[in-house]
Amino acid sequence: MIASRKAPTVTVIIPVKNDAERLSVCLNSLAKSSADQLVVVDNGSTDSSLEVAKQAGCITLEAPHAKVGAMRNRGVASSDGEILAFVDSDHELLEEWLEAGVRLLCGDERAVAVGSHYLPPTNGTWVQRAWAVHRLRGASPREVDWLGSGNLFVRRSDFLKVNGFREDLTAAEDVDLCYRLRSELGGRIICDQSIRNIHHGEAKTIGAFFRKEYWRGSSGLRAWASQGFPLRDLPSFLWPLWHLFGLLAVVVLLFAAAVNPTPGWFQGSLLAIGTLFLPSLVLSLKTCWQERRLDCLLTLGILYFVYGLARAAALFKS
C-alpha cells in the first residue's frame, strides 16, 4: 500500500491599515478554508483592525510605518507554512480559493508562483467594470510576467531563496518579486482564474483611479532599474512618457492659441489633443475586440488615458 502524500501546510498573510470592516469580510471568507495559519500584520491602525484579527483567531503582528513589502516579510518570518498565500485586507476570497491555489502550485513543479488577477465587486461602478475588462483579458490558465500580491501563492522555500519582498519599494513590490522568482529560479508565473478573488478596494471613480495608479507607479521606475531595464517592460514606461510629452505639447499649443488666436493654432491644438488620446482609443479597441466587449470601448479608452496621465505624474514622485 502506497502512503498518500501529506498535504502542505498553508499560511495566509494579510497586511492591513485602518480597514476593519473589509478585513472582517476577508477573514469571514477564509473561515471555512483549509489554511493552517492566518497572519495579520497591522501598519499602525487607529481603528479596530487589530481587534477584528484577534477575534478571528489570527496571529497578529504590529509593524507601524513599515512599507507593505516589509509587512509581508514580517508575516512570513513569524509563520511556518510551506505554502505562502498573500492577500490584502480589502479582498474577499471565493469558495475553494485557497484549495485551488495550493493545488495548482503543487501540481506544477516549474511554477514558482500562481494566482489570478482580481475580480471586480458584483455591484461595481462603470470604472471597476471597465478596468476588469483590461485586467481579466486573455485566456486562462496562462503564463504571465507577474501577479499582484493580493492574490498570490508561493512556496516558502522559493520565497526565501530570493529574499522575499523588497522593503524599500512603496509599490510594485509584487512585480519585483515575480521578476526575481522568474529570473533567479527559472520558474513560471501562472495566472489561473479558478483562483477567484474579489477586490473591494478597486477604484470606484475616475479621481480614485488616478490616485491609485499614481501611487502604484511611484516605485515602477526604481523597480525596473533594479531589474536591469528589461526590454519586455519598455512599453510600460513609454506609455506615461507619451502622455507626459503629449500633454506638454497640448499646453504649449493652447497657450500659443490664446496669445495669437488664429485658426491655425486652434486647429493645431485640436490635432494635438486628438493625437494624445488616439493610442488609448486604439488600445481600447484592441482589448474590447479580443474580449468581445465593444460596449466598453469608450469607457476603457478613458481609463487607459487617465492611467497614462497618472503614471506620467508618478515619474516625478519621490
ABEGO torsion letter per residue (X at the ends): XBBBBBBBBBBBBBBBBGAAAAAAAAAAAAAABABABBBBBBAGBABAAAAAAAAAGBBBBBBBGBBAAAAAAAAAAABABABBBBBBAABBBBBGAAAAAAAAAAABAABABBEBBBBBBAABBAAAAAAAAAAABEBOBBBBABBBAABBBBBAAAAAAAGEBBAABABGAAAAAAAAAAAAAGBBBBBBAABBBBBAABBABAAAAAAAAAAAAAAAAAAAAAAGGBAAAAAAAAAAAAAAAAAAAAAAAAAAAAABBBAAAAAAAAAAAAAAAAAAAAAAAAAAAAAGBAAAAAAAAAAAAAAAAAAAAAAABX
